[in-house]
Amino acid sequence: MAAPKTHVRARQIGESLLARSIPGSSRRKREYLRLAGLIAERIWKRWKVGPWQWRCKHVRWYLDVATADLSPRWRYKHWLALKAMIAARGKLKDWEPRLRGPWLRPTGEWTKPVAKRRPFRLPRSALPDNAALLGDPPAGLFLLIEVCV
């Protein structure tokens, strides 16, 4: 598909991309369509590409630069609309790890995801006295603890 010739056409393509794929109430759909058109127009004015030609760098630029002066709540709304547009294109799984930032939460708080680790377990000696109610430990456990101490 060729790039749109004008920002008006980019807006129309952005809105039509989401027209059939947005879940939710009619008010939410109207808001997403409005935002989709706004996003498509803003990216077209900067990069001269329409929603079907977008790459991850275009979306990242929009989230970093174009929404920088918005409140965290509105950045989050723009992220949701962009996320729906990316999902409609079938690129969400590939692009989502590269699109992490403060727009992921309505509060604007963001930390890097921590790798999943095994939950921390206390040694048996640190358990309270009523831990005996949980059952007897295996036979060799106390012998192992005495050797290690």
Order of alpha helices (4+ residues) and beta strands (2+ residues): alpha-alpha-alpha-alpha-alpha-alpha
